[in-house]
Amino acid sequence: MLLFFMDYKTRTEGHTNRRFRALRVIRIKYDDMKTKERGGNMDIERLTPAQKKRVIDHFETMILAEIDSNSVLSQVKGERKDLLLIDVRDPKSFADGHVPGAVNLPLAEVENKFRQLPKDKLLVVYCWSAECLLAPRAALKMTQLELFPKIMRTGWSEWVATKKPVERKEMFGGK
């Protein structure tokens, strides 16, 4: 049995992350696939009940902690009023472009300004890309402060690459 996988690669050009598709063909025999998985050797047919529970918990946590960009787009189009989008990138990057309706709250300021965030809205944080750790770090800090936000599964670079609406703001002093 042959399996083919699509591999996505991200390339950075200047300050812009652009996603390019590259097709990489991998030939794997079924017997090899049963015993080898990404990140180590484990016979996937021999998962213990505890390991299976961890896998289930992982996916349940993903569902609780993440939101897709189309749900965020519904907010942008005015179809949802229950979200507050929080861009945790730096102020200059936010001014250069962000998801319409988002507020800027850089990671370093979360602990000082969390009391200003509304408790009656679903907080959704995002950063540069799906691989960027600013949003997960901000979400962790907010969760420790009892706010429980979600993370947008894609980031700013994917938002722009899929031609979703963009808003720009002038910084004070025109810089």
Secondary structure as UniProt FT lines:
FT   STRAND          5..13
FT   TURN            14..15
FT   STRAND          16..24
FT   HELIX           30..35
FT   STRAND          36..37
FT   TURN            38..39
FT   STRAND          40..41
FT   HELIX           44..46
FT   HELIX           49..65
FT   STRAND          66..67
FT   HELIX           69..76
FT   TURN            77..78
FT   STRAND          83..87
FT   HELIX           91..96
FT   TURN            100..101
FT   STRAND          103..104
FT   HELIX           107..109
FT   HELIX           110..113
FT   HELIX           114..116
FT   STRAND          122..126
FT   TURN            130..131
FT   HELIX           134..144
FT   TURN            145..146
FT   STRAND          150..152
FT   HELIX           156..161
FT   TURN            162..163
FT   HELIX           172..174
//
